[in-house]
């Protein structure tokens, strides 16, 4: 029973770390990357559809992304969704593809992105700690119900703390590398 609680907590913490990694991928660093468009949703024939499902992406240069819609009728909606997003680009439409040229990052914009990365890292750490709290409550309930001894629960809580530290350290490492990537000129 204790092992089940611990493995479940480890799995959920891993998912929190993975979600944080995806959030970091959406933050723009020096070069353009298709994952920056992963959070954009387009109004496609009346239903909100992720942009990744409506078009293919190519990056011919470091700061340019070409977006080729599978359906040319979706071009206007895609263009509008990109323009309204927080990416800060204005796509150029040549009738077949949308060309998004990303401006060079200014020092001020880099600092904003670092703040954003720190906020997303903190959200990830909070998520991991919430999983820890839930697992700790489950362990205490096992002890209270008499399904596990006090020594077993104390040992399990130490393992839970070690697992929590491992996952929060992983988030901190991702934050460090993202900051270095953002500060790189």
Protein Blocks (a to p, Z undefined) as FASTA:
>chain_A
ZZmmmmmmmmmmmmmmmmmmmmmmmpccfbdcfklmmmpccdeehiacdfklmpccddfb
fkbccdddfblklmmmmmmmmmmmmnopacddehjaccdddddddfklmmmmmmmmmmmm
mmmmmmmmmmmmmmmmmmmmmmmnopacfklmmmmmmmmmmmmmmmmmmmmmmmmmmmmm
mmpZZ
